[in-house]
Amino acid sequence: MLQGLGAGAVLPVGQAVLAQAAGPKRLPKVMAAMGLPAMVGPVLGPVLGGILVSDLSWRWIFYVNVPVCLAAVALSLRGMPSARVPGRSKLDWLGVALLSPGCAVIVYALAETGTYGGFGNAHVLTPLIIGAVLLAAFTVRALRSATPLVDLRLLATRSFGSASGAIFAAGLVMFGLVGILPLYYQVARGYSPQHAGLLLMPMGIAMGLSMIFGSRLSARVAPRTIALAGLACAAAGALLFTQLTPGTSNLVLAAAQVLSGIGLGAMLIPIMTAAYTGLRREAIPRASSSIRIMQQLGGSFGSAALYIIVQRQLTEHAHTTAGLAAAFGGTFWWVLAFIGVTLVPAMFLPGRARQGAA
């Protein structure tokens, strides 16, 4: 919780400062610079995590954060602006108290469905109802407050509303995929954590390069076009994953990762850039925090959902090499379904390139 409270504040604050300083013409490049470590980190993180767990101790997963955080504090003291920025407001503590626990108990309820065999058990229904009530109360609070934690009124702007939906759905895909792939390599293939982490590098590299290319392309091509092309590429990668067999080569798996990484990386920058289209300058800080919250929520729900699905698949298939491959192949059909969900808000992204983009 302490790590989440601290880390959760860093990205929207940094993104808001950069977006306001850059202006609309340089916004795609700034979003790429800001988004690259944030998006590629979850993919390349298992590589470092596998090395730490295999060669040192699981405690180093946490120790390694200390020098990074100290460096970030030093850089923030030196480089972050101290002046009050337009649109800055007090933190909506009541919104935090409603949204965070509401999402947490719903994710917990989803996770418990695997233990209790569905949604009918009281251990699942109770937190699910509590979470729904808290989220409903948060919605009422956000619509009535002048400075809500997530400004739901911004969703009335078509570009921001479609970008928010797309980034939430993309979080379902990306974080779910990143969570399931290491499990597949370790459970179905019997690889060590370090080996599994190294095998995830094709996706991380492809995603990083695609984000850089996508930031340049977004100055000339409409966000909707880039996002739809990225979704098609990600769907092709997911489709390869659905065909898993005991004999599937690592080369095919790497190709599927590259396709998925290219697709997800290409669509993220135009989606995040489109979120600011048509917004007033003073609305950027609230938009930045809202878009990041949507992405994190999508990642949390996507991970929880796919963990439940893969658990169900593993109980339904024999624990042979063929059965394990079929279990994970069946799970990846759900990844493909999540990509289909992302298609809906992506269709409403701006259909023209930004005017005056450089």
Backbone hydrogen bonds, N-H to C=O, Kabsch-Sander energy under -0.5 kcal/mol:
donor,donor_aa,acceptor,acceptor_aa,energy
5,L,1,M,-2.7
6,G,2,L,-2.0
7,A,3,Q,-3.0
8,G,4,G,-2.4
9,A,5,L,-0.7
9,A,6,G,-0.7
10,V,6,G,-0.9
10,V,7,A,-0.5
11,L,7,A,-1.1
13,V,9,A,-1.4
14,G,10,V,-2.7
15,Q,11,L,-2.8
16,A,12,P,-2.4
17,V,13,V,-2.3
18,L,14,G,-2.3
19,A,15,Q,-2.6
20,Q,16,A,-2.2
21,A,17,V,-2.0
22,A,18,L,-2.3
23,G,19,A,-1.7
27,L,24,P,-0.6
30,V,26,R,-2.0
31,M,27,L,-2.8
32,A,28,P,-2.0
33,A,29,K,-2.3
34,M,30,V,-2.6
35,G,31,M,-3.0
36,L,32,A,-2.3
38,A,34,M,-0.8
39,M,35,G,-2.8
40,V,36,L,-2.7
41,G,37,P,-1.6
43,V,40,V,-1.0
44,L,40,V,-3.0
45,G,41,G,-2.7
47,V,44,L,-0.9
48,L,44,L,-1.4
49,G,45,G,-3.2
50,G,46,P,-2.7
51,I,47,V,-1.7
52,L,48,L,-2.7
53,V,49,G,-2.7
54,S,50,G,-2.2
55,D,51,I,-2.7
56,L,52,L,-2.2
60,W,57,S,-1.7
61,I,58,W,-1.5
62,F,59,R,-1.5
63,Y,59,R,-2.2
64,V,60,W,-2.0
65,N,62,F,-1.3
66,V,62,F,-0.5
66,V,63,Y,-1.5
68,V,64,V,-0.8
69,C,65,N,-2.8
70,L,66,V,-2.4
71,A,67,P,-2.2
72,A,68,V,-2.1
73,V,69,C,-2.3
74,A,70,L,-2.2
75,L,71,A,-2.4
76,S,72,A,-2.3
77,L,73,V,-2.4
78,R,74,A,-1.4
79,G,75,L,-2.9
80,M,76,S,-1.8
88,R,85,V,-1.8
93,W,91,L,-1.6
96,V,92,D,-2.1
97,A,93,W,-2.5
98,L,94,L,-1.2
99,L,95,G,-3.1
100,S,96,V,-1.6
102,G,98,L,-1.3
103,C,99,L,-2.6
104,A,100,S,-2.4
105,V,101,P,-2.7
106,I,102,G,-1.5
107,V,103,C,-2.5
108,Y,104,A,-2.3
109,A,105,V,-2.4
110,L,106,I,-2.4
111,A,107,V,-2.2
112,E,108,Y,-2.0
113,T,109,A,-0.9
113,T,110,L,-0.7
114,G,110,L,-0.5
114,G,111,A,-0.9
116,Y,112,E,-2.4
117,G,113,T,-1.0
118,G,113,T,-1.3
124,V,121,N,-1.4
125,L,121,N,-2.9
126,T,122,A,-2.3
128,L,124,V,-1.6
129,I,125,L,-2.7
130,I,126,T,-2.5
131,G,127,P,-2.5
132,A,128,L,-2.1
133,V,129,I,-2.4
134,L,130,I,-2.3
135,L,131,G,-2.4
136,A,132,A,-2.1
137,A,133,V,-2.4
138,F,134,L,-2.2
139,T,135,L,-2.2
140,V,136,A,-2.0
141,R,137,A,-2.4
142,A,138,F,-3.0
143,L,139,T,-1.9
144,R,140,V,-1.2
145,S,141,R,-2.1
152,L,150,V,-1.5
154,L,151,D,-1.5
155,L,152,L,-1.3
156,A,153,R,-1.6
157,T,154,L,-1.9
158,R,156,A,-0.6
161,G,157,T,-3.2
162,S,158,R,-2.7
163,A,159,S,-2.0
164,S,160,F,-2.6
165,G,161,G,-2.1
166,A,162,S,-2.4
167,I,163,A,-2.7
168,F,164,S,-2.0
169,A,165,G,-2.3
170,A,166,A,-2.6
171,G,167,I,-1.7
172,L,168,F,-1.5
173,V,169,A,-1.6
174,M,170,A,-3.1
175,F,171,G,-1.7
176,G,171,G,-0.6
176,G,172,L,-0.9
177,L,173,V,-2.6
178,V,174,M,-2.6
179,G,175,F,-1.5
180,I,176,G,-2.0
181,L,177,L,-2.3
183,L,179,G,-0.7
184,Y,180,I,-2.3
185,Y,181,L,-2.3
186,Q,182,P,-2.0
187,V,183,L,-3.5
188,A,183,L,-0.6
188,A,184,Y,-1.7
189,R,184,Y,-1.3
191,Y,185,Y,-2.4
196,A,192,S,-2.9
197,G,193,P,-2.3
198,L,194,Q,-2.1
199,L,195,H,-1.9
200,L,196,A,-0.5
200,L,197,G,-1.1
201,M,198,L,-1.5
203,M,200,L,-0.6
204,G,200,L,-1.4
205,I,201,M,-2.8
206,A,202,P,-2.3
207,M,203,M,-2.6
208,G,204,G,-2.3
209,L,205,I,-2.4
210,S,206,A,-2.2
211,M,207,M,-2.2
212,I,208,G,-1.7
213,F,209,L,-2.4
214,G,210,S,-2.9
215,S,211,M,-2.0
216,R,212,I,-1.3
217,L,213,F,-2.3
218,S,214,G,-2.0
219,A,216,R,-1.0
220,R,217,L,-1.9
221,V,217,L,-2.1
224,R,350,P,-2.1
226,I,222,A,-2.0
227,A,223,P,-2.8
228,L,224,R,-2.5
229,A,225,T,-2.1
230,G,226,I,-2.6
231,L,227,A,-2.5
232,A,228,L,-2.1
233,C,229,A,-1.9
234,A,230,G,-2.7
235,A,231,L,-2.6
236,A,232,A,-1.8
237,G,233,C,-1.9
238,A,234,A,-2.5
239,L,235,A,-2.4
240,L,236,A,-1.6
241,F,237,G,-1.6
242,T,238,A,-1.4
243,Q,240,L,-1.2
244,L,241,F,-1.1
248,T,245,T,-1.7
253,L,249,S,-1.9
254,A,250,N,-2.4
255,A,251,L,-2.1
256,A,252,V,-2.3
257,Q,253,L,-2.1
258,V,254,A,-2.5
259,L,255,A,-2.4
260,S,256,A,-2.3
261,G,257,Q,-3.2
262,I,258,V,-2.9
263,G,259,L,-2.4
264,L,260,S,-2.7
265,G,261,G,-2.5
266,A,262,I,-2.4
267,M,263,G,-1.5
268,L,264,L,-1.4
269,I,265,G,-0.9
271,I,267,M,-1.6
272,M,268,L,-2.6
273,T,269,I,-2.6
274,A,270,P,-2.4
275,A,271,I,-1.2
276,Y,273,T,-1.4
277,T,274,A,-1.1
279,L,276,Y,-1.8
283,A,280,R,-1.4
284,I,281,R,-1.3
287,A,283,A,-2.4
288,S,284,I,-2.9
289,S,285,P,-2.1
290,S,286,R,-2.2
291,I,287,A,-2.6
292,R,288,S,-1.8
293,I,289,S,-2.2
294,M,290,S,-2.3
295,Q,291,I,-1.8
296,Q,292,R,-2.6
297,L,293,I,-2.6
298,G,294,M,-2.3
299,G,295,Q,-2.3
300,S,296,Q,-2.5
301,F,297,L,-2.7
302,G,298,G,-2.6
303,S,299,G,-2.4
304,A,300,S,-2.3
305,A,301,F,-2.6
306,L,302,G,-2.4
307,Y,303,S,-2.3
308,I,304,A,-2.0
309,I,305,A,-2.3
310,V,306,L,-2.8
311,Q,307,Y,-1.9
312,R,308,I,-2.3
313,Q,309,I,-2.6
314,L,310,V,-2.3
315,T,311,Q,-1.6
316,E,312,R,-1.4
317,H,313,Q,-1.1
320,T,318,A,-1.9
324,L,320,T,-2.9
325,A,321,T,-1.8
326,A,322,A,-2.2
327,A,323,G,-2.1
328,F,324,L,-2.1
329,G,325,A,-2.4
330,G,326,A,-2.3
331,T,327,A,-1.4
332,F,328,F,-2.0
333,W,329,G,-0.7
333,W,330,G,-0.5
334,W,330,G,-0.6
334,W,331,T,-1.2
335,V,331,T,-1.0
336,L,332,F,-1.9
337,A,333,W,-1.7
338,F,334,W,-2.4
339,I,335,V,-1.9
340,G,336,L,-1.7
341,V,337,A,-1.8
342,T,338,F,-2.1
343,L,339,I,-1.2
344,V,340,G,-0.6
344,V,341,V,-1.1
346,A,342,T,-1.8
347,M,343,L,-1.4
347,M,344,V,-0.6
348,F,345,P,-1.4
349,L,346,A,-1.4
354,R,218,S,-0.6
357,A,354,R,-1.4
358,A,25,K,-0.6
